[in-house]
Amino acid sequence: MGIRILLADDHKIIRRELTSFLNKQPEIEVIGEAEDGLAAIELTQELQPDIIITDISMPRLNGIEAAYEINRQNPHIKIITFSGHNNLSFVTESLQAGASAYVLKDSLLDELLNAIRAVLKNKIYLCSKIAGVIVSNYIKFLSASNIAILDTLSNTEKNLLDLIAAGNSDKHIEMEYQANIASIEADINSIKSKLNIASANELVKIAISRK
């Protein structure tokens, strides 16, 4: 038995293109189309598809509201959001409403196939463009977190971190820091304690983040 899919989108051309593309896949069958959120809920109850692929911006009831209701009534049915919105708030709201995947409409349609396969394995799937934005934001968050943590250090300790990040030899650090190796090691241990890290590798990563 193939994968039975219901499409929900208020644009007839998009529904037609998706239906044509998906029906060419040997394991997939589009069993119905809905032009708004309420129709999607009604057809879900009637047809019991394996997967619903839904837009967000639709009349009567938007895709997020429809996803919430469909998930409440039929938690076993997988939901894929197929949207033109790349705002992360829409991604978050969709996942919270019960969607298992989020694919942008300007993605390659192969990403939609990847999403279908992923959700059937009970996995979460985000198209590459959305995943890239999330990773970028996470990196910014980590950088901001490191800056906040580093504010707990004294200027002398920050100077020591800068010397470590520059890849200086122990001898050069002793000369620049104007302390012997025993004092430097004691200060490094103090920094590790303040930053709540255990390894030298972690210390070097944080030191480099100051550059």
Order of alpha helices (4+ residues) and beta strands (2+ residues): beta-alpha-beta-alpha-beta-alpha-beta-alpha-beta-alpha-beta-alpha-alpha-alpha-alpha-alpha
